[in-house]
């Protein structure tokens, strides 16, 4: 009898934990939808960013257009989502759609089914993974495809719009190094776009907040999680500063969550 009661208690606790996870996943999905709603059809300002001095035709200057104007283009477009595991939708959504998938569905619903939505994000990505090794402040370089991160993750697709989501994996960088390499990514996207007589629209997304649970370490070392949370918040604040300095669209996922 005691064994049966223990089994029932165990099952009950398991169901409670499963319910908590379902609630978290629903909140995550709602947060992504809210975040997308911030930057999609109703953005009215079209202030050109500090992108490039290369003159391009107005029809290819997506940087000077609102999202609403871009969506009204009578031609197929390419939208690239680059970033980390949250963008990639690794394990964090419990099998639910990533926000690039929600976006692709949105495009289909408004009659833009011929547009291409490219997801290049991967788990653990940080700003160094978009650099040539010699261009990183400490020579560390990217972990994969050395020297081709920017090409493989963004520019080879000749995008019209880029959604860039980084900032979760920058704990071991100084603030100055993070800012420098983040700006190098933006400069690289614009430089490659200019080669194709195009100025892409770049939407920068902030890092997302971590839960109060110690998901990266055990309870014996809470200082590790605290350091990661501090790094993520720092990244979010620096990305917002960069967006303001360069007149980029900034999607604050921290507020959305």
N, C-alpha and C positions, 0 to 999 in steps of 0.2 A: 504494500500500500504506500509506504514511504517512497519507494522508487517511482510509483505511478504519479504521486503528487509532485515529486521533483521533476519528472518529465513534463507534467502539465505546466509547472512554473517556468521551465526552460522554454517551452513552446510559446508561453504567454509573453515572456521577455523578448523572444525572437520576433514575435508579431509586432510588439511595441517598437522595436528598433527598425523593423521594416517600414512601419507607418511613418516614423520620423524621417527615414530616408526618402519616402515618397513625397512628403511635405517639402523637404529640402529641394528635391528635383523640380517640383512644381514651381517653387519660388524662383529657382534658377531659370526655368523656361520663361516665366513671366518677366524676369529681369532682362533677359535677352530681347524679348519682344519690346519691352519698354525702351531699352537702349536703342534698338533699331528705329523705333518711332521718333526718337530724338533727331535722327539725321536723314530721314527719308523724305517724303514728298513735300513737306510744308516748310522747308528751310528757305527763307526768302532773301537772305543777304548773299551777295556774290562778290565779296571783296577778294581780289586776286591775292594769292599767297606770295611770299618772297621766294618764288620758285626759280626762275631763270630769266636771263636777259635776252635769250634767243627769241626772235620774232617768229610767231607761228600764225597760221590762218585762224580766224576767230572760230571757225567750225571745229578746229582741233584743240582749242584752248579750253579744256574741260575745267581747268583750275579757276577760270573766270566765270564759270557757270554755277548756278544753284543745282542742287540735286534734282529739283523739279524740272529744270531745263534739260539736264542730262537725260532724265527719264523720258522726255518728250522727243528725243532725237529719232529721226526716221531711218535708223540703221542699227544693226546689231552692235552691241557693246561688250567689252570684256571687263569683268569685275574680279579683282584678285583679293583674296583674304589671306594675309600672311601673319604668322605669329607663333604662339607657343601651344602647349597642350590644351589650354582652354579653348583656343580658336580651333584647334584640330578636333576637339571633342573626344578626347581619349577615353577616360573613365569617369569624368566628372559629371556627366549628365545622365548616367545610368542607362545609356542606350537611346535617349531622346535626341531629337534633331539638334545639330549645331546651329549657330546663328547664321552661318553661310547657307545652310539648307533652308532655314526659315526665309532667308532673303531670296533664294532661288525660287521658292514657292510664291513669294510675293511678286516677283517679276513675272512669273507665269500667270498669276491671277490678274495682272494689269495688262496682259497681252504682249509681254516681252519675252516670250518663250524661246526666241532665237538668240537671246543674249547668252554669253558664256560666263559661268561663275566658277572660278578656279580656287580651290582650297589647297594651299601649299604648306600650311603650318605643321609643326611637329613638336612632340614633347621635349621640354628642356631648352627650347630655342631662346637665345638671347641676342643682344645687339652685335656681339662679336661674330655670330654665325652669318652675318650679312657682309662681312668685310674681307678684304685681302689681309693675309697675316701681317704683312709689313705695315698695314694701315691701322692696326690696333695699337693703342697707346703703350701696351706692355709686351707686344709681340706674341701674345697668346694665340690669337687666331681662332678660326671657327673649328668646331669639332667634326663637321662633315663637309665634304666637297670644298676643301680649302680654296679660297679665292673665287668661288663661284656661287656663294650663298645668295648674293643679291640677284644674280642672273637666274639661278634655278628657282628661287622663291618668288621673284617678282618680274624682273625686266624682260625675260625671254618671252613672256606672254603678251608683250606690248599692251599693257592694260590702259583702259580709259579711266578707271577708278580703282584706287587701292585702299583697302581697309587694313591698317597696321595695328596689331595688338601685341605689345611686348611689355616687359617690366616686371614679370613674375620671377625671373631667374637671374637677377642682377646683384645678388647679395655681395659678391666678392669684388665688385667694381667700386671705385671711388665715384662720387657724384660727377666729378669733372669728366671721367672716362665714359660714364654712361651717357652724359649729355653730348659729348663729342661723337661717339659712335652712333648715337641715335640720329644726330644731324647728318652724319655721313650717309646714312641710309636714305634720308630724304633727298639729299643732294644727288645721290647716285640714281634714284628713280627719275628725278627731273632731267639729269644729264642724258640718260638713255632715252627718255621720252623725246628730248630735243632732236636726237638723231633720226627719229621717225616723224619729225615735224609735228610734235604733239607735246602738250603740257597736261599730264594726268592730274586728276583730282585725287588728293590724298586725304583720307579721313583717319585721324589717329584716335585710338581707343585707349583708355586708361587701364592700368592694372586693376584687377578685381580684389576686393578685400578677402582675407582669410577668415574662416570661422573661429570661434573661441576655443574650439577643440584643438588639441595638440596632434595635428594630423601628420606632421613631418618627423616627429620624434616621440619617444616615450615620456611618461610623466616625470621621470627622474631628471630630465633635462629640459625644462620649460623655457630656459633662456635661449635655446636654439630656435624655437618657434617665435619667441619674442623678437629675435634678431631678424628673422625672415619677414615677420609682419612689418617691422620698421623699414626694411628694405623695400617692400612692396608699396608702402605708403610714400616713401621718398620717390620712387619711380613715378607714381601717379602724379605727384606734385610737380616733378620736373617735366613730365610730358605735357601737362597743362601749360606750364611756362613756355615751352617750345612752341606749342600750338598758338599761343597768344602772340609770341614774337614773330611767327611766320604766317599769321592769319590763316591757320588751318582749321578745318572743322574738328572739334574735340568732342568725343562721346565719353562722358564720365560714367563708366560702369560702376564705380564705387558708390555713387549716389543712387544709381539704378538698383543696386543690391540693397 
